């Protein structure tokens, strides 16, 4: 398999990926896979592949599982970022990963929408954040030579609209799922006001279109 599109494999890797594929919107699954591929390319760009803190397996877990709570496994007991972090942490713990590694993945998922915070935490958290936001068009120029290949393999399928839909649906499950001023709160408010979110408008006008 081409290195650009290769995915780590193993028992827990497969469990996270299958959980995504069986419970989450296919457009969102593709977004999570692309986020991992972009994150790895970003790590290469900044020279982090040889950093002692770089761990491709943990990066895979964080990127692939970061939206796991937006599917049928999400119960809406807390904000989708935290609930997703908990779900992935449960899988990793069940497979006896070290608690410190589980915590690194948990933090990366829980903070993936936290601008100006995620970038200043550990390398896995930073790379997860950067990979996800490349898929929204930020720093798209850094991966432009691989973009067609990645999008052909994992098409966008109107990702931003699909992701907004599932985040808003998760927020409707309980008050605790939509804390004030979090991204879900903002998406719900924008949908109610304009029928379209700032995120949808921005990406539709950006390098990836939609």
N, C-alpha and C positions, 0 to 999 in steps of 0.2 A: 504494500500500500504506500502511496505517496506520503512522505514525511509530513507535509502540510496538513493532510487529512487524517493522520494516524491518531488513534485514541488508545490510551492505556487500557489494558485488560486485566482482569482478575476477578475473584469471587465478589468482592464488595463493589468494585467498579461496575461490574455487570448488574448487580442488584440495584444500584442507584439509577443506572441508565434505563433498565427495564421498568423500574418504578415510574420514572418520568414518562416513558413511552406508553405505559398502560393506563396512566391516570391523568396526564396533562395534555392540553391542546397541542396538536402536532406542530403548529406554528411556533408555540412557546418552546417546545422541545428543540426545534431547530435553532432557535435563538440561543438557548443554553449551550448547545454544542458549538455553535459559531463563537460564542463568548469565550469558550475554552481555547479554541483555535486562535482567536485574536489575542487572547492573553498570553499564550505561548509565543506568538510572533512579537508581541510587545516586549516580553522578557528578553527575547533575542535582540531586539532593537536597542534596549538599554543595557545590554551586556550582563543580564542577571542569570543566565542559564548556568553559569559556574558559581554563582553565589551560594554559600553554605546554607542560606535560608530558603533557597529554591527547592521545591519538591513538586514534581509534575503530578504525582498521584494526589496530593492534597489539593493542588490547583484544579485538577479534574473534578474532585468531589465538590469543591466550592462552586465552580462554574456550572457544572452539569446539574447540580442539585439546587441552585439558588432560587428557582421558582417552583420547587416541588409542592409547596403549600397551595399553589393556585389551582391545583387539580383536586381530584376527589378525596385525597388524603388530608386536605386542609379542612380543619374543623371550625376555623374562625374564632378560636379562643384567645388569639393575640394577633398582633400585626403580622402580615404575611412574611416579612423578612425574618422575624424571630421564629415564627412557626416553621418556616422552611429550614432554618438553622437547626431547630430541635429535631425535625424529621431526619435530616441527614446525619446529625450527631448520633441518633439512635441506631442507625444502620452501622456506622463506623464503630460504635461502642460494642455492638453485638458481635462484630468481627474482631474485637480485641485490639483495636488500634490504641496506641498510647494516649492517655488523657490529654497530654499537651498537644498532640497532633489533632485530636478531636476538637480541642478548644480553638486551634488556629483556623480550622474549617468553619466552626460555628461563628467565630468573629467575622470572617470574610463574608459569610452569607448574611449575617445580621446587619452588617454595616454597608451592604452593597449599594444602598440608595443614599448613603450619608456623605454627600459632597463635602470636601474639605476636612473630613475626618478619616475616611477610608484610605485616602492617599498617604496619610501620615502614620498609619499603623504598620504592622509587619508586612513583609514582602508578599505573602500569599493574599492578604487582604487588599493590598494595593493592586496587584496584578488582576485579581478577580474584578475589582471595580473598573480598572482600565479596559479589560476585555469586554465587559458588559457594555460600557459606554462607547467603545469603538463600534459596537453593533447598532448604536444610536447615531453614529456619524462623527463622534468626537475622535480626532486624530486618525480619521479614515485614510489620510494620505500615507500613513506609515505602513499600511497593509494593502495599498492599492494594487501592487503587483500580484497579490494572491487572491484578491477579492472575487474575481470571476470564478475561479476554481472553487472557492469555499461556497459561494452562493449557488453555484451549479449543483454541488453535492448536497447542500442543506438550504433550500430556497426559503425566501423570507415569508411567503404566504401571508402577506399583510400583517406582519408581526406586531406592529405597534398597536393597531386596532385590536387584535386578538389579545395581546397582553393587557391592554387597558381594560378590556371587557372582563377578563378573569380577575384582575385586581379589584375592580369595582364590585364584582360578584362576591368575592371573598370578604370585602369590607361590609357587605350587607348582612353577613352572618351574625354579627354581634357588635355592640358598641366597643368592646375591647379590641376588635379587629381593625378599628379605624381611629387610632389616637389622633387628637387634634394636631394639625400642621404636619403630619407625616405625609408621604407621597400618596398613600391611598386616600387620605382626607382631601388632598388637593385635587386628585383625579375625580373623585366623586363630586366635589363642588363645581369643577369646571364642566363636567358632563351635564350637571343639572342646570348650569347657567347658559352654556353655549352649545351643548350637544357635541362638542369636540374639545379635546384637551390641548394644552400648550405642547405637550410631548408629541401628539399626533401631527400638529401643524408643523412643528420644527423638523421632524424627521422627513415628512413628505416633501419638504423644501430642501433637504440636505443631500449629501452625496449618494445615499442609498435609495432615495425616493421611497415609495411604498405602494 
